[in-house]
Amino acid sequence: MELEVSTLPEEINFAPDNVVEEVVQNVRTICSTSKYSVPMDRLFGVDAVMVDRPTPKAMAAMQSEIIQAIRKYEPRCKVKRVSFDGDVDGRLKVKVRIEIREE
């Protein structure tokens, strides 16, 4: 099953109804968490060092970071594509297309 996950903030569900909801929420959390911000796992998330880089360089670096982080922290899915939507202020919104592996 393939789904597109946006990193726009959503309410956290502490008791997801199924594996799909859980995986989607986990991917969203991984993509929106900065490395070094989680006390017991400083490497969790995506490195935010690329925030001030030019947009094309930031997109390339973020794409790689996101794929690696999802591979490590949410092995129940496979990243198919990482894309970005930008606005005139240079803010990037990440969209991740994932395939959830059937158990």
Secondary structure, 3 states (H helix, E strand, C coil): CEEEEECCCCCCCCCCCCHHHHHHHHHHHHHHCECCCCCCCCCCCECHHHHHCCHHHHHHHHHHHHHHHHHHHCCCEEEEEEEEEECCCCCEEEEEEEEECCC
